[in-house]
Amino acid sequence: MVHSKSLDLQGVERVLLLKPSSLGDVIHALPTAAAIKERYPEKQVGWLVEEETAPILRGNPFLNEVLVLPRKRWERELIIPHRLFSALREAGRFLQGLRRQRYELAIDLQGLLKSGVLTLASGARLRLGLEGGREGSHLFLTHRVPIGDGIEHAVDRYLRVAAYLGAEVEKREFPIHWGEEEDARAEAFLAGGPGPWVVIHASARWGTKLWEASGFACLGDALVAKMGVSVILTGDSNDLPLVEGIAERMKHRPLVVSGRTNLQELAALLAKVELMITVDSGPMHMAAALGIPVLALFGPTDPRRTGPYGEGHEVIRKGLECSPCLRRRCPIPDERACMRSIKVEEVLEKATEMLGRGRRH
């Protein structure tokens, strides 16, 4: 039976949050975990997360434990004949271990089939999620949190779960931690240039989110010439062809850290820059969570739902009839018109304005 009223946590000692991926999604859910733990400091709060995004939860003061799910590795091994059975055994042991944790409440913030199955597999007698879950994920829930009719940012939507549990949700906390080693590595990167530093992050999981590499190159050179900044190009190892393509087009050689930082090192680096210019991406959400001013270029996605959260950020998007389409592949012949219609001159003007304001602390 699915209930619509608030959930009483009397007798609940262990709470599990399920928000496995991606980086932006995990960051959006940080305030929800914080609000729940602050409301119920005596309860043990865990988070089930995938291997790639787990580092962002290290050192989180609102979590008692982090359960790391190596799902992508299992998927790779399942198609290798001699690894098939060992991957299945490992997955079985993981699920058995999850059940032995004896969580009484499991909260599915992902709202997909995979998270719904894991919610049920936890063995929790109370299974909570938001209305509107996809792929049949609602079938695994005992309680659903109502959502509004209007457009709402993901951060605020997840906080509805915390409010449903009686937590205070006015304060948004995004605890992202790194250590002295990561900080020193970030400092070492920045020792190679005069600063102030501007990060350009050009990559995204969806091809429809991408802006032209030539545009980023022109923008970077113009900022160096006009504002006297130094430019950093970020990304992971898979982004190197794109990032090197931008760097090679620039007259002023940028600092390329693509593939050279883990998530905590990236956070330490972003904390030291003046501005981030980016497409809709996970690192965009990390910078916003750290309070770094973000200038975001949007096309197929809706910044009202997944834009940089908080004050001091700016979004440039064109009001094309087909945007936002929320599609990974552009359905019109004039492919990525929503992104290609953004001009270098307007991005430069907005970036110059933001740098002129000075950094928020």
N, C-alpha and C positions, 0 to 999 in steps of 0.2 A: 504493500500500500504506500502511496506517495502522499506525504503531508505537505501542507502549504504554510503552516504556522512556524514560528521560531522553534529552534531545536534546543531542548534542555540537555545540558551536558553533565548533569548529575550522574555520578557513577562512571563517567568516562575519564580514564587516566592517560590514555595514549591516543594521539591524533596523528594521522598521516596525510600530508599534502601530496597530491599527484599532479605535477606539472613538469613532465619529462623534458620537453623541448619546445621551441628553439630558444636561442639566447634572448631575443626580445621578449618572448613569452615568459621566460623565467624571471627576467627583470621586472616585468609588469606585475608579477605575483608577489614580489618581495614585500610590499606594504601589507598585503593580506596576511602573510605569515607573521609579520611584526605585530599587527593589530591583535591577532588571535593569541599570541604568546603574552602580550602585555595585559590582555583581559584575563588570561588563565595562566599565570606564571608557574603554578604548581603542576601543570600538565606537561607530559613529555611530548614534544612536537618533532616529528620527523618529516623529511621531504624525499620523495622518490624522484630522481632526476637521471637523465641519460649521461653517459660518460663524457660527451663533448662539452656539455654545459656545467658539469659538476663543479669545476673550479670556482665558478662565480658564487657558490654557496659556502666556500671554505671560510671559517672564521665568523660565520653569521651568528650573532649573539642570541637570536630568537629561535634557533634550532638546536635540539638536543642530539640529533643524528641526521646524517645524510646517507640515503641508500642509493648506490650508483648502479644503474641499469645499462649493461653493455649491449644494447639491442642491435646496434648497427654491426658490431663485430659478429654477433650471432648470425645475422642475416647474411653476412659475407661467407661465414663458415658453412652455413647450411647448403650452399651450392657446391661445396668442395666435398667429393665423396668420402675421403678419408677423415674429414673433420665433422661430418654430419652428426654422427652419434654422440661424439664428445660435446658438441654444441647443444644438442638436445638434453644431454645429461646435466650440463651446466645450467641451462635454463630451468630445468626441473628442480635442481637444488636451490636455485635462486628463489623460485616461487615457494618452495617448502620453507626456506628461511624467512621469507616475507610473512608467511602465515604464522610462523613461530614467534614473530614479534608481538603478536596478540594486540593489534590496534583495535580499539573499540569504535573509532570514527575514522573513516577514510573520506577525504574531500577531493573530488575529481574536478580540477580547474581546467583540464585540457578539453574535455567534452568530445572525445573521439573514441572509436571502437577500441583502440589499443589501451587507452587509459581506463575505459570502462571495464575491460577484462581484468586489468591489474587491480582496479578498485574492488571488484568481486573476489579476486584471488587473494587479497589481503586478509579475508576472513572477517572483516569488520562487520559488526551487526548493524551499524549506522553508516550509510553511504550517501554522501551529500554532493550535489552538483548544481550547476545553473540550468535553468530552463533553456531549451533551444539547443541542447547538445546534438551533435551530428553523428551519423553512422550507427544510430541505434544505441548510443552510449547511455541515454536516459533509462534504458531497460535494466541497467545494473544498479540503479539508485533506489534508496528508500525515501529520500527527501530531495525536493527540488526548490531552489531559490528563485523566486519570480524576478524577471528582468523587465525593464521599462520598454515602452514602445518606441522611444526616440533613439537617436544615435548617441552612443556613449563610449568614452575611451575605455580601452581594455583594463587599465588600472582601476578605474572607478567601477567597472562591471565586476571584477574579481572581489573588490571590497564589499560588494553586496553580500558575499558569503560571510565575511567577518561580521558585518552588521547583523546578519541573520542569527549569528551565534552570540549576539549581545555585546560585541566589541565596539570600541570607539574608533571611528574611521575618519575623523577630521584631519588627523596628522598622518602624512604620508612619509614613511621611512624606507629608504633604499640602501640598506647596509651592504656595501661592497668593500671587501677588505683585501689588502695585500701586505706583504712583509717587507722587511728591510732589504732583502735580496732583490725583490722585484723593483723596489724603489731605486736601488743603486743601478740596476740595469737600465731603467728609464733615464736616470741622470746621465749615464754613460752615452746613451743614444743622443741626448740633447747637447752633449759637450761638443759635438761636431759642427754646431752652427751658432750664429749670434742670437737667434730669436728676435722678437717674440714668435711663437710657433703657431701655425695653422695646420690642422689635420684635414686632408682630403681623403675621404673613403668612398671609392667609386664602385665597389662591388656589392652585389645582392644575390640572393638565391634565385630570384625570378629574373629572367632576361628582360621582361617588360619594364622592370624598374630602372634599368640602366640608362644613364646619360651618355653622350658621346665622349669618347676618350680625348678627342681633339679639344672639346669644350673644357674639360678639366685641365688640360695642359695649358691652354690659353689663359684660363682663369688663374692658375697657379703663377704663371709668369707675370700676369698683370698685378697680382697682389704683392709679389716680390718688388716689382718696380714702383708701384704706387704707395705701398704701406710699409715697405722695408721689413716684411716678415720673412721667416723661413718656413718652408713647406715640408710636411711629412705625408707620405703616402702609406696608408695602412691596408691590411687585408691578411688573409691566410695564405698558405702555400699554393692553394689552388688558384688564387687570384693573381699570381705572379705575372703571367702573360699580359693581363690587362694592365696591371700596375706598371710593369716595365715599359709597356707601350706608351703610357702617359709620360713616364719619366724621360723616355727617349725623345719625345716631342718637345720637351721643355728646354728653353735656353738656359734657365737657372736650375741646375741639377738639384732635385729634392732629396730629402732623406727617405730612403725606401726601407721600411721595416716589415713589409709584407712577408709572412711566413717566418718571422724572426721573434715573434712574441707569443706567449701563451695568454690566456684571458686575464690573469692577474697582472702580468706585465703590461698588457694593453691598458688596463684600468689605471695603473700607476702612471703610464705615459700620458693618457688623456687628461689626468688630473692636473697636468703641468702646462697645458696649452691654453691659448686664448680663445680659439674658435674651432669648431668642427663644421666642415661643409661635406654633405653626404647625401646619398640617395637613401631610400627607406631600407634600413638594415639593422642588424643586431647591435653593432657598435654605436649606431645612432642612439639607441635606447640606453646604452651604457653611459655615453657622454651626458645625456640628459639627466640620468639618475645621479651622476656625480656633480651636477650643477654647472656643467660646461655649456656655454652658449652654443646652440646648434642651428645651422642654416640647412634645412632639408629640402631636397627636390623631390616632389611627388608627382606621380602620374596615374598608374593603375590602382593604387591603394588610397584609402581615405584617411587623411591626417586627423580627422575628428575621432577616429577609432584607434589608430596606431601611429599617430604623429609623435614628435618629441614631447614628453610630458613635462609640464611645469611652466614657469614664467621665463622670459628672456630669450625664447627661441623664435625662429621665423621659418615659415614654410612658403616655398614658391611652387605653385601649380597652376596649370592653365584650365580654364573652365570649358574644356571640350565636352561635347554632348555625351560622348562615350566614357568619360572619366568621372568617377572611378568605376572601372569594370571588374576589379578584383580577379583578374585573369593572369595566369602565368604565361599565356601565349596571346599575342595581339590578334584580334579577330578581323581587323580591317586591312586593306591593301597598303595603306600608308602607315606601315608598321611603326609602333612606338611614337606616333605623332604627339601624344601627350607629353612625352619627355623631350623629344627633339624640338618641340616648339619653345622650350625654355632657352633663352638666349644668354650668351656669356655676359653681355653688358648688364643685364638686369641682376644676374647673380653677383657680379662684381660690385654693382651699386649697393646691393643689400649687405654684402660682406663688409664693404668699406664702412657703411653705417654702423654695423654691429661692432666692428673693431674700434670705431670711434667712441662708442659708449664706454669702453673699458670693461674688463671682465668682472662678472658677478662672483662674489666669494660666498 
